[in-house]
Amino acid sequence: MRKAIAICALLIILGLMNWSIYAKEKHLAAGKIVYLELVPVDPRSLMQGDYMALRFDLENRINSERRNSASHNGEESKTESHDGHVIVTLDERNIGRFHALAESDNVANSQLRLRYRIRKGRVKFATNAFFFQEGHAKPYESARYGQFRVGKQGDLLLADLFDKDLMKIAP
């Protein structure tokens, strides 16, 4: 009986994991493309292998807007955990530029609504790191944009890194 319960539990866990993988793959294949400009950071960590720590210019704009909004309302800017949405306007190359913090679900055709999180006072998008094979750091030094796939609810998945000319970086 215990063996049957263990097998059933294992099958349920494997099923849920596969469903999650399927959903992420579908998101990567069908999500709308947006490029977010990177802010330079240190591309190496000896503790975790080779990776590029990611920060985005959009994070600075969100922080600035939240501080301005808080000071106009006579409040202190919240630094604890917070989830929200930001509206970006897309240019002809799908580069997203800050438009406003989202107050509603309505966006123009040339805009996207992106989900962000604030944790420990820092704005975060889908990820804060891009991992690559050890010894392949050099090509990624030219990274200027992260390509994201945006889901229906504004969820972001990082697809790849691109240079200043929006050419995909490949080692």
Phi and psi in degrees as a GROMACS rama.xvg file:
@    title "Ramachandran Plot"
@    xaxis  label "Phi"
@    yaxis  label "Psi"
@TYPE xy
-63.1423  -37.5453  ARG-2
-64.1178  -40.5097  LYS-3
-65.5786  -40.189  ALA-4
-65.3528  -42.7328  ILE-5
-62.7546  -42.1442  ALA-6
-65.4517  -42.9892  ILE-7
-61.9219  -43.6449  CYS-8
-62.5117  -42.4161  ALA-9
-61.7916  -44.1077  LEU-10
-63.543  -39.1419  LEU-11
-65.1487  -44.6943  ILE-12
-62.6678  -46.673  ILE-13
-62.2511  -39.1288  LEU-14
-62.7469  -44.2018  GLY-15
-65.8773  -39.9987  LEU-16
-63.6378  -44.7845  MET-17
-65.1832  -37.4862  ASN-18
-63.1756  -42.2004  TRP-19
-62.8113  -44.2843  SER-20
-62.3431  -44.1418  ILE-21
-59.4686  -44.3649  TYR-22
-63.4593  -41.4975  ALA-23
-66.1282  -41.9509  LYS-24
-63.4367  -40.3365  GLU-25
-64.8297  -41.4019  LYS-26
-60.0051  -45.4987  HIS-27
-64.3682  -35.3252  LEU-28
-79.3998  -34.6902  ALA-29
-110.683  -9.93974  ALA-30
-67.9583  152.694  GLY-31
-70.5318  142.556  LYS-32
-88.1856  133.805  ILE-33
-140.108  140.942  VAL-34
-106.455  129.836  TYR-35
-113.778  133.994  LEU-36
-71.244  134.332  GLU-37
-85.9239  150.495  LEU-38
-104.882  130.397  VAL-39
-57.3493  136.356  PRO-40
-143.081  174.914  VAL-41
-69.6478  123.016  ASP-42
-89.6809  15.1763  PRO-43
-141.56  140.72  ARG-44
-136.384  117.56  SER-45
-71.754  -23.2451  LEU-46
-74.4013  -33.1674  MET-47
-114.467  9.67839  GLN-48
87.8059  -164.672  GLY-49
-84.0751  129.648  ASP-50
-160.966  163.305  TYR-51
-113.839  119.336  MET-52
-70.1915  134.558  ALA-53
-111.697  135.832  LEU-54
-137.6  150.363  ARG-55
-122.404  145.611  PHE-56
-56.6347  -34.6742  ASP-57
-59.5394  -31.5805  LEU-58
-59.9047  -43.6262  GLU-59
-62.745  -40.2986  ASN-60
-67.0759  -38.8063  ARG-61
-65.3094  -46.6278  ILE-62
-58.9123  -44.9616  ASN-63
-61.9897  -45.5397  SER-64
-64.5573  -39.9374  GLU-65
-66.2418  -39.5181  ARG-66
-64.7177  -44.333  ARG-67
-61.9926  -43.5137  ASN-68
-63.6116  -42.3963  SER-69
-66.4905  -40.3556  ALA-70
-70.2052  -33.0249  SER-71
-69.6991  -29.4721  HIS-72
-92.3508  1.32374  ASN-73
70.7596  25.3971  GLY-74
-112.532  163.585  GLU-75
-86.2848  142.977  GLU-76
-65.1229  130.917  SER-77
-69.2971  134.169  LYS-78
-114.66  -5.345  THR-79
-79.4818  -169.869  GLU-80
-65.0023  137.24  SER-81
-158.041  138.133  HIS-82
-114.686  142.993  ASP-83
-159.218  -175.241  GLY-84
-129.481  148.257  HIS-85
-124.964  143.565  VAL-86
-99.3179  128.106  ILE-87
-115.32  144.886  VAL-88
-98.0561  132.397  THR-89
-93.6873  135.119  LEU-90
-87.9071  -172.108  ASP-91
-65.11  -17.5978  GLU-92
-101.789  8.52874  ARG-93
69.0637  25.6269  ASN-94
-82.2735  124.482  ILE-95
-86.2221  127.655  GLY-96
-119.644  142.746  ARG-97
-53.4502  132.676  PHE-98
-115.167  -55.8014  HIS-99
-168.996  161.209  ALA-100
-73.533  138.495  LEU-101
-73.4911  125.335  ALA-102
-103.308  -21.8029  GLU-103
-144.369  179.38  SER-104
-85.841  -9.63481  ASP-105
-78.9642  124.353  ASN-106
-136.026  152.563  VAL-107
-73.6628  169.213  ALA-108
-61.0625  -30.95  ASN-109
-92.2178  16.8812  SER-110
-127.71  158.203  GLN-111
-131.73  150.062  LEU-112
-103.871  118.896  ARG-113
-114.108  139.844  LEU-114
-84.93  137.027  ARG-115
-132.124  161.631  TYR-116
-127.702  147.207  ARG-117
-114.859  122.272  ILE-118
-131.343  125.078  ARG-119
53.9966  37.8284  LYS-120
81.7207  1.15866  GLY-121
-113.058  135.993  ARG-122
-76.0934  134.968  VAL-123
-133.142  142.515  LYS-124
-104.999  -151.833  PHE-125
-53.8761  -39.4928  ALA-126
-152.423  161.098  THR-127
-119.316  15.8885  ASN-128
-153.408  149.432  ALA-129
-125.685  113.908  PHE-130
-90.6915  142.771  PHE-131
-142.083  167.752  PHE-132
-62.2827  140.283  GLN-133
-55.2949  134.766  GLU-134
88.9599  0.802389  GLY-135
-109.723  29.2187  HIS-136
-71.3241  -35.5543  ALA-137
-53.2967  -51.3479  LYS-138
-59.9195  -31.4616  PRO-139
-76.4868  -9.70782  TYR-140
-64.317  -22.355  GLU-141
-88.6792  4.09175  SER-142
-64.0266  130.668  ALA-143
-125.782  -16.8495  ARG-144
-139.86  145.393  TYR-145
-104.147  131.394  GLY-146
-93.4125  124.089  GLN-147
-115.371  151.767  PHE-148
-106.766  127.697  ARG-149
-105.658  126.241  VAL-150
-84.274  178.194  GLY-151
-61.8212  -31.1946  LYS-152
-93.3987  7.34719  GLN-153
89.2483  6.45299  GLY-154
-69.987  139.967  ASP-155
-110.77  141.384  LEU-156
-128.277  126.895  LEU-157
-73.1175  125.761  LEU-158
-97.9817  -50.0431  ALA-159
-160.904  173.972  ASP-160
-110.218  146.268  LEU-161
-131.848  155.009  PHE-162
-85.9088  -172.385  ASP-163
-64.1503  -23.0977  LYS-164
-96.1179  12.2544  ASP-165
59.6396  37.5215  LEU-166
-97.7124  130.419  MET-167
-62.0455  135.319  LYS-168
-86.8871  123.117  ILE-169
-131.513  131.127  ALA-170
